[in-house]
Amino acid sequence: MNNKIRVARAEVRMTQQQLAEAVDVSRQTINAIESGKFVPSTVLALKIARTFGKSVEDIFFLEDED
């Protein structure tokens, strides 16, 4: 699974730490999700999308090989 978290953060000038605090996880968790090393739970994906005012599908997407 890939994501556009980095792009969404840049659009609103939000740091990884600020996003982490908004969704109640560590900055390392946000970093791992952004880099594709960790797939978030459904609840966390929904919280992240809601923070940016977007749908989950706007932030997270599957590649053909997924």
C-alpha positions in Angstrom: 0.0 0.0 0.0 1.2 3.5 -0.9 0.2 6.8 0.5 0.2 10.5 -0.1 0.8 11.6 3.5 3.9 13.5 2.7 2.1 15.5 0.0 -0.9 16.1 2.2 1.4 17.3 5.0 3.2 19.7 2.6 -0.1 21.2 1.4 -0.9 22.3 4.9 2.7 22.8 6.1 2.4 20.1 8.8 5.3 18.3 10.3 5.4 14.6 11.0 5.4 15.5 14.7 2.3 17.6 14.4 0.4 14.9 12.5 1.5 12.3 15.0 0.1 14.4 17.9 -3.1 15.0 16.0 -3.7 11.2 15.6 -2.1 10.2 18.9 0.8 8.1 17.6 4.6 8.6 17.6 6.5 10.6 14.9 8.3 7.3 14.1 5.0 5.7 13.3 4.1 8.5 10.8 7.6 8.1 9.3 7.2 4.3 9.0 3.8 4.8 7.3 5.1 7.4 4.9 8.0 5.3 3.9 5.8 2.2 3.3 7.4 0.2 6.1 4.2 0.0 8.2 0.5 -0.3 7.1 -1.8 1.6 9.5 -4.9 0.1 11.0 -8.2 1.1 9.6 -8.9 3.4 12.5 -5.5 5.2 12.1 -5.9 5.5 8.4 -9.3 7.1 9.0 -7.9 9.5 11.6 -5.1 10.6 9.2 -7.5 11.2 6.4 -9.9 13.1 8.6 -7.0 15.3 9.8 -6.5 16.5 6.2 -10.2 16.7 5.5 -9.9 14.0 2.8 -11.2 10.5 2.2 -9.0 7.5 3.0 -8.8 6.8 -0.8 -7.3 10.3 -1.3 -4.5 9.4 1.1 -4.0 5.7 0.7 -4.0 3.6 -2.4 -3.0 0.1 -3.7 -0.5 -0.5 -6.4 -1.1 -3.2 -9.0 1.2 -5.6 -7.3 -0.5 -5.1 -3.9 
